[in-house]
Amino acid sequence: MKLLVFVLNNEELLEQVLEAFTEVGISGGTILDSEGMGRFLTYEIPLFAGFQKFMKGNKPYNKTIFSVVRDETLIPKLHRILNEVCGDLSGPGTGILFTLPVDWAVGLAEEE
């Protein structure tokens, strides 16, 4: 089992991203509103206000999706589709996708 975390930089793509999750067979997850550290420092901490010119064009807020994935073979399939939907995730400003091992979990919905 893996905890899959995807930070989506472009909130406008959320519906397409969730469709990608369901398309590969990941039907459950939690979506949180999130904010990048760079944006917070630039706009909320006066010391870093000079960095605003570097933030032009960056999306100020993100969506972070957490999902516990039992079938790890789904993750490369999701990665491929997310690259199509969001643009190459290895490039800046698209998103961040990573997994962590899950040793134990309770309360997960049963797979159909």
C-alpha positions as CSV (number, residue, x, y, z in Angstrom):
1,M,0.0,0.0,0.0
2,K,1.1,3.5,-0.8
3,L,0.0,7.0,0.2
4,L,-0.2,8.9,-3.0
5,V,0.1,12.7,-2.8
6,F,-0.6,15.0,-5.7
7,V,-0.2,18.8,-5.4
8,L,-2.0,20.3,-8.3
9,N,-0.8,23.8,-9.2
10,N,-3.6,24.7,-11.6
11,E,-6.9,24.4,-9.7
12,E,-8.8,24.7,-13.0
13,L,-7.6,21.2,-13.9
14,L,-9.1,19.5,-10.7
15,E,-12.0,17.9,-12.5
16,Q,-9.8,16.4,-15.2
17,V,-7.3,15.2,-12.5
18,L,-10.1,13.5,-10.5
19,E,-11.3,11.9,-13.8
20,A,-7.8,10.5,-14.3
21,F,-7.8,9.1,-10.7
22,T,-11.1,7.3,-11.4
23,E,-10.0,6.2,-14.9
24,V,-7.1,4.2,-13.5
25,G,-9.2,2.8,-10.6
26,I,-8.4,5.1,-7.7
27,S,-11.8,6.0,-6.4
28,G,-11.2,7.5,-3.0
29,G,-9.2,10.4,-1.7
30,T,-9.1,13.6,0.2
31,I,-8.8,17.0,-1.4
32,L,-7.3,19.9,0.5
33,D,-6.8,23.6,-0.4
34,S,-3.1,24.4,-0.1
35,E,-0.7,27.2,-0.7
36,G,2.9,27.1,-1.8
37,M,5.6,28.3,0.6
38,G,7.0,30.7,-1.9
39,R,3.7,32.4,-2.4
40,F,3.1,32.6,1.4
41,L,6.6,34.1,2.0
42,T,6.3,36.6,-0.8
43,Y,2.8,37.9,0.1
44,E,2.6,37.4,3.8
45,I,6.1,38.1,5.1
46,P,7.2,41.7,4.5
47,L,10.9,40.7,4.4
48,F,10.3,38.7,1.2
49,A,8.0,41.2,-0.6
50,G,10.7,41.9,-3.1
51,F,10.2,38.5,-4.6
52,Q,6.7,39.4,-5.9
53,K,8.1,40.1,-9.4
54,F,9.3,36.4,-9.5
55,M,5.9,35.1,-8.6
56,K,4.1,36.7,-11.7
57,G,2.1,34.1,-13.5
58,N,2.3,31.5,-10.7
59,K,-0.9,30.2,-9.4
60,P,-1.3,31.4,-5.8
61,Y,-3.2,28.3,-4.5
62,N,-3.1,24.6,-5.1
63,K,-5.2,21.5,-4.5
64,T,-3.5,18.7,-2.7
65,I,-5.0,15.2,-3.1
66,F,-4.2,12.3,-0.7
67,S,-5.2,8.8,-1.5
68,V,-4.2,5.4,-0.1
69,V,-3.6,3.1,-3.0
70,R,-3.6,-0.6,-2.4
71,D,-2.7,-1.6,-6.0
72,E,0.7,0.1,-6.6
73,T,0.6,-0.8,-10.3
74,L,-2.0,2.0,-10.7
75,I,0.5,4.7,-9.9
76,P,2.6,4.7,-13.1
77,K,-0.7,4.7,-15.1
78,L,-1.9,7.7,-13.2
79,H,1.5,9.5,-13.6
80,R,1.2,9.0,-17.4
81,I,-2.3,10.5,-17.5
82,L,-1.5,13.4,-15.2
83,N,1.4,14.3,-17.5
84,E,-1.1,14.5,-20.3
85,V,-3.6,16.5,-18.3
86,C,-1.3,18.9,-16.4
87,G,1.7,19.0,-18.6
88,D,5.0,17.3,-17.9
89,L,5.2,17.1,-14.1
90,S,9.0,17.3,-14.3
91,G,8.6,20.9,-15.5
92,P,7.9,23.9,-13.2
93,G,4.5,25.0,-12.2
94,T,2.6,21.8,-13.0
95,G,2.4,19.8,-9.8
96,I,4.2,17.4,-7.6
97,L,3.4,13.7,-7.4
98,F,4.9,11.3,-4.8
99,T,4.2,8.3,-2.7
100,L,5.0,7.1,0.8
101,P,4.8,3.6,2.1
102,V,1.7,2.7,4.3
103,D,2.3,0.0,6.8
104,W,-1.1,0.0,8.3
105,A,-4.5,1.6,7.8
106,V,-8.0,1.4,9.1
107,G,-11.2,3.0,7.9
108,L,-10.5,2.6,4.2
109,A,-13.4,2.0,1.9
110,E,-13.5,-1.6,0.5
111,E,-12.6,-1.9,-3.1
112,E,-15.4,-3.1,-5.4
